[in-house]
Amino acid sequence: MTLNTHSWMEANDQQQIEILAKRIVKEEYDLISLQEVNQLLASPLAKTDKYFQPTVEQQGIHQDNFLFCLTERLKELGCYYYWGWGYSHIGYDIYHEGIGLMSKVPIKVESRLISESSDPNDYHTRRIMIGESMEGDQKLIVVSGHFSWWRTSENAFAYEWRTLENILLEKRGALIIMGDFNNDAKRIDEGYDLVKESPLEIQDAFIQAKNKSGENTVEKSIDGWDQNAEELRIDYIFTSRDFEIESYRIVFDGENEYTISDHYGIEVTMD
């Protein structure tokens, strides 16, 4: 499952965590990718346990880190996930904004810079989370990302995507890439087409799914799409082509669970 949480910026933050946690408990997702996972700049540090998987250059986890709060609530519900969080940049002047990755099985995580900018004061600074685990005798590589728009200076998305490609081409294993790509599937010769033509040889879970429920992940004006008045598919799950995609479902859209963010989420089942 993937969701841009827009955390701590919704009207009822605790309801957001409660609805998300109960959905996770119900569905028992193997992997979860979260974006805009925020914590206040000056809030106190949290005490993490064995389920937290730190990166080499780990930013401190604060007590109000959205993913820390979510996993603590899941524990109260008897549900345990291994998780990692990587810091990208300062958001809205008050948050450390980052990327989250959750796994039912132990996972080795790393945070990698993919943008030209590395300044956390610049919102163009983008990092992705990469998790690696073993599924039987096969390595599984999972990416959680929040990318820039196509129509920014020097095609920021193209630079970020090419950087990620180079990172992943050096790895061996089955591949799942999830997150907010900020590129609509309907726009020709932009980010979506670039991903489809990737040497990573990946497939769009929506296109390949045998059963589909919903399609688009944004239906209104949101940050970065201020003038938007149409339905957009800008959040994705891409996989290696050897995965068989059974189903694709939009969640947290007001019909399949309450809306808890300015993006809808995506659930995919595959083999």
C-alpha positions, 0 to 999 in steps of 0.5 A, a space after each residue: 500500500 502507498 499513501 502520501 499522508 500529508 501528516 499533521 496538516 489534516 483537520 483531525 490528526 488523531 483520526 487520521 492515525 486511527 483510521 490508517 492503523 485500523 486499515 493496516 490491521 485489517 488488511 495486514 499489508 506486507 509492505 507500506 510506503 508513506 510520503 510527507 511523513 512529518 515531525 516538528 523541528 523542535 519536538 523531543 526525541 523518541 525512544 525507538 525499539 528493535 522494530 525501527 530500522 535506522 539508516 547509516 546517517 539517521 536523523 533523530 526520530 521525534 516523539 511526534 514523528 507521524 510514523 513513530 506515532 502510527 507504529 506505536 498505535 499499531 502495537 497497541 492493536 497487536 500489530 507489529 511492523 519493521 519500519 524506517 524513516 528518512 529525512 528529505 527537507 524542511 516542510 512548511 517552515 516547521 517540519 522535518 519532512 520525510 519518507 517512510 517504509 514499513 515491512 512485516 518482515 525484517 528489512 534493511 533500509 537506506 536513504 539515498 539522495 536523488 535530487 541535485 539539491 542536498 540543502 534541507 532548506 530547499 524543498 527540491 531536495 528529495 531522498 528515497 527510502 530503499 528497503 531490502 529483504 529476502 523472500 525465500 531465496 530471492 531478494 526483494 528491493 522496495 523503494 518509497 519515494 516522493 518525487 518533484 514535478 516535471 515542469 520545474 527548473 531543469 526537469 527536476 523529476 527527470 534528474 531524480 528518476 535517472 538518479 534512482 535508475 542508476 542506483 537500482 541498476 546496480 542492485 539485483 532482485 525483484 523490484 517494487 517502487 511506490 510513492 507520489 511521483 507528481 506526474 500525471 499518467 495522462 500527460 504525454 512525453 513527461 514523467 510517466 512516459 519516462 518511467 514506462 521506458 525505463 531500463 529497469 523494465 518495470 510495469 504499472 500495477 494499475 495497467 496490469 491488474 486483473 481487477 481494478 477498483 478506482 484509478 485516480 489519486 487526486 481529485 482537487 487542487 492540492 499543494 503543487 497542483 494549485 490550479 488543478 480541477 481534474 482527476 489525476 493519477 500521480 501516485 503509483 506502484 510499479 513492479 518488476 515484470 515477473 510479478 502477477 498483479 491480481 488487484 488494484 484498489 483506491 483507498 481512503 477516498 471517501 468510499 473505501 475508507 474515510 478520506 484522511 489526506 489530500 491524496 488517496 491511497 493505493 492497495 495492490 495484491 500480487 504474486 
